Amino acid sequence: MELLRGDVALGVPALSEALGVTATAVRQRLRRLMVSGVVVRQPAAASGPASRGRPSHVYMLSPRGRRIGGDNFRDLAMVLWQEVRSIESPAVRRGLLSRIGRSLAETCRSRTGSAAFEGGPTSRLQSVAAALHDRKIACECSHAGDGGQLAVLTTHTCPYPHLAETDRGICAAERVMLEELVAAPVRLTECRLDGDACCRFTVDTGPNPRQQRQKTERT
């Protein structure tokens, strides 16, 4: 893939010579890369009389392939997070963390589909767990409390380990994200940064107290 960067198109012979492997090995690797959608094949430009046998092709990176290797935003994220921490006003800092949490929620909706977050808090939390699983983040949903009114999201892998080690404000942003997605209050009841074995976010899936009070007043 490094050889094909910069919109370079190479044939099997050139790749075989550059890599020091057989043409068969190159074709096997190219097939896997094409199946993955990171390499595309096109006919080579004619440079002489048409030859018999195998058509001559060249290979180049697809738009997806060009993005691979340029998606490491960890350094940028760390710098931006340091800037967030440097904000002196607690109110401004909290407001920014809330906006970050809401933006993360919107990103999750756009990737997963809004329909996944249209049920009750429990089903919404299950959709969150599925979205995290898609990102290779180990987590699980369970219930606790009287009558199963508390839904619990247990994460065994931190989505932002480097940021969390620097500043646990990212935990607050993640809690806001969950509140936005499940449409219910969320509490971080256990945290790996406190020495716990995992992080647990607890959601009250019982009746909304405000809505319950309004219903009682109408009755």
N, C-alpha and C positions, 0 to 999 in steps of 0.2 A: 504493500500500500504506500510505503514511503517513496518507492520508485515512481509511482503513478501520480504523485502530488503535483500541483501546478498545471493541471489540465494536460498532462503528458499522456500520450497514447502509445503503448508499446505492444509488440507482438510477442508470441511465445519464445522465439529464438533469442530475442534481446533480453527478456526476463530470465530465461534459462542461463544465459551467459553471465548476467549481472549477479544472480543468486548462487551460481555454482552448483545447480541441481539439474536433473534431467528435465526434458521437455514434458514428459509424462507427469512428473511431480508438479510442475508449474500448472499444467492443465487441471490437475486435481484440486489444487489450491484455488485456481480461478473459478472453478465450478462452485466450490463452497462459498466464495465471496459473491458470486452472482446470485446464488440462492439467497444469501443474506441481504441482497439488495445494495451492496456497497460498491460493486464493480459492474460495469456494463460493457458489452461487446459490440463492435461495429465492423463492417467490411473495411479492409485496408485500402487506401487509395491506390489505384492502379499505377504501377510504375513500369509496365512493359506488357508483352503479350500475355494473354490469359493462360494460366497453367492448369493442367489437369489435376485431379485429386482433391484433397482437402482445400476448401476455400480459405483464403488468407484473411485473418481477422486481427484487429488490434483491440486492446483493452484499456479502459480508463475508469477513473473513479466516478461514481454517480454523485448527485448532489448530497445524498446521505453520507456517502463515503468521504466526501470532502469535509463534512462537518465533524467526523470522527477524529479525535485528536485535538480538536479546537473547542471541546465542550468542558474542559476542566476549568470551572469558574471558582475553585476553592480559594485561590489567592485573592481574587477580586471580592468574593463574598467576605473574606476575613477583613479586608481593608474597609469595605463598606460598613461592616458591623462595628469596627473600631470607631468609625465616624458616628454611628448611632450612639455608642456608649459615651462619646465625648460631648453629647448634648447636655448642657448644664441644667436646663429646666426639666424637672421630673414630669411635669404635666405634658410638655412637648414630647418627651421621650416615650411616655406611656401612649400618647396619641399615635405616634409613629409606629410603635409595636402593634397597636390595634389595627392600623391600616395594613401593616405587613401581614398580619394574621388573616384579615379579610381578603387580601390579594391572593394568599396561598389557598384559601378556600375556593375562590373563583377559578384559580388554575386547576384545582382538583375537579371542580364541576365540569370544566371544559374538557378535561381528559376523560373523565368517567361517563359524563352525560348527566344532565340535570334530572332526568327521570329517576335516577338511582337515589336521589335525595328528596323524594316527594312523599315518602311514607312517614311513619312515626319515628321518634328518636332512636328506638332500638334498630329498626331496619336501616335507618340512615347511618347509624354507627357501624353496622355490618358492611355497608357500602364503603365507608371509610377504610375499614379493615381490608376489604378486597382491593381498594386502590393502593394501600400501603404494600400489600402482598405483590402487586404488580411492579412496585418499585424495589422488590427484593428486601422489604423490611418485615422481619418476623414479628407477628402480633396475633392477638386473639381476642374475641369478644366473649363475655360471660355476664352473669347476672348475680346481684347480691342485694342484701337488704330485705326488709319485710315485703312479702308479696312480689318479690322480683322487680321492684320499682327502680332499682339502681342498675344501670347497664355499665359495664366496665370494659374499657379498652386497655389491654396490657400489651405494651411494646417491649420486645426483647432486644431490639436494635434501634439505636438512636438515629433518626434521619439526618441529624446535623451534628455529628460527634465533635468535630473540631470547633464549631461555633459554641456548642454547649459547654465545652471545657473552658472556653474563654469567658463566656458570659451566659448565665442561665436565662437571660432575657428572651432567648429564642424559645425557651419552654413556655413563656407567657404568650408569645406569638402563636405557638402551636396550639395552646389552649383556646385562644381566640378563634383560630381556624376551625377547631372541632366544634365550638359553640355555633359558629356560622353554619357548619354543615349539618349538625344534628338539631339545630333550632331548639336548644335546651341548655340550661346551665351546666357547666363542666368544671370539675375540680381536679387538680393534679394531686392525688392522694399519696403517691409514692414516686420517688425519683432516684435514678441511678447516681446522680450527683450528691445525693444525701447518703449514699452507701447502700441503698436498696438494691435488690437483685434485678429489678426491672422498673419501668415507668408505668404507672397506672393512672388513667384518666377516668373519673367516675361521672356518670351522667344520670341526673334524676329524671327518669322516664315517667314519673307519676303525673297527675294533673297539674297544670300550671296554677300556682296559688292565686295569681291575679285573675285568671279566667274562672277559677273555681269560685272566688269571692263574688265576681260579677254575676255568675250563674245563680248563686245563692240569693243575692240581692234581688234579681229578677223574679225568682220564685217567691 
